Amino acid sequence: MVTAAKRVEQGIDLGVVEDAIRAAERGTSGEIRVAIAHPWFWRDVRRSAERAFRRLRVFETRERNGVLIFLAPSRRRLSVIGDTGVHAKVPPDFWSKVVDTMTADFRRGDLTAGVVAAVQLLGTTLAAAFPPRAGDVNELTDSVSTDQP
């Protein structure tokens, strides 16, 4: 029996996160991306997240309903950025709920569970605001980006 190799980046199981993204996106036309900074990353997290948002083209969805979770595990920092369409449909305190969801698991040492929980919360919220449409296509890849400088 041949099994796929487990892909782990800084304590985060990439396959589990990618499965969670696919599952969350089945119920919405919204798009979720996750990016993980290099272990030697030492830049401003918010500015780097904004740069990754542009580089990964999270803004290029038909309804401007993409969200990026940017993680710098070595710095114990993160940023969550939603596009304009998402901001128009969620309350302002929603973003802190996403961060709190992740950090609860992070404090217990389970980075994968934290990211998955945040992806699930995003999926539920995006599903209410952006239900799937006929002919909906996956506009952004579900793969976790690990090449963030």
N, C-alpha and C positions, 0 to 999 in steps of 0.2 A: 504494500500500500504506500502510495506517495502522498505526502501532505505538503501544503504550502509552508514556506518558512515564515515564522512569526517576525513581523517587522515592528521593531520598537525603537522609538526615538526619544531619548531623555526621559524614559519611564512611561511613555505614552504608546499604547498598542495601536499602531496606525490602522490595521485591518479592522479592529473593533470600532474605531472612530469613523472610518469610511462606511462601514455597514450601518452605523447609526445615522450618518448623513443621508444615505440612500433611503433608509426607512422613513426618516423625517420628511424628506422631500416628496415621498409618494403621496402625501396628503396635502400638498400645496404647490402653487406655481412659483413660490419663493425659492431662493437659492442660498445655500450655506457653504461657506469655505472655512477651512482651518489652516493656519500657517504657524509653523514652529521655527523660532529663530535658532541660529547656530548656538552651540554651548558656549562659545567665546563671545557672544553678543554682549555689547556693553553700551548701546546707544539709547536714545530716548525712545521708550516703548510706544508711546502714542504717535510720535512722528513716524516711526518705522512702520507701525500698523497702517497709517494713512498711505505711506508709500507702497506697502504691500497691497492695500486695497486697490490702488491704481494699477500696479504691476500685474496683479492677478485678474484685473478687469472685472472686479465684482460689480462695478457700476454698469456693466453692459448687459443688463437684463431688460426685457421689454417693459416690465412694470416698475423698474428701479427698486426691486425687492430682494436684493442680495444683502447678506450679512457675512462679515468676516470676524472670526475669533483668532486673534493673534496672541501667541504665547511665547514668553521668554522664560522657560523653566529655570535656567541657571540663575536668573535674576529674581525669580519669584514674582514676576510681573506679567500682566496681561492687559489686553485692550479688546473691546468688542465694538465694531463699527457697522452700522446699518446704513443702507442707501436712503435717499430722500423719500422714496415710496414707503419704506418701512417706518421711518420717523413720522410720517404723516398719519400713520394708523395705529401707533402704539403710544401708551402714556409715557411721559418723560422718565418715570421711575422704573420702567421696564428694564432698561439697560443695567441698572444696579441689581435687579433681581437675577439677571443672567450671570453677572459676576458673582453674586452671593451663592448661587447654585453651584458654580464651579469651585469656589474657594472652600466651601464646606467639605467637599471630598478631598480637595488638595491638602487641607489641614490634617486629614487622616492618612495622607500619604498615597492616595489613589488618584493619580493624575488622569488616568484613562476614564475612570468613573465620573470625574468632574467634567471632563469635556463631553462625554456622552450625555450626561444630565443636562448640560447647557444646550447641546444640539437638540435634545428632545423638547426642552422648553421652547426653543426657537421654532422647532417644527410645529408644535401645537399652536403657538401664537401666529406664525405665518399662515397656518392652515385656516385660521379664523379670518384673517385679514386678506389673504390671497388664496382662495380655494383653487384647486386644479381646474384648468380650462380644457375644453375639447382641443385635441391636437397639441397639448402642452408638451414641450420637449425640455430635456435637461440642458439648460443654457450654459452652465458652468460645470467643470469636472468635479467629481466628488472626492478626488484624491487629496490627501493632506500634503500641503507644500512644506518641504523641509529644507529649502535652499534659501532661506531668508538670511541676508547678511546682518 
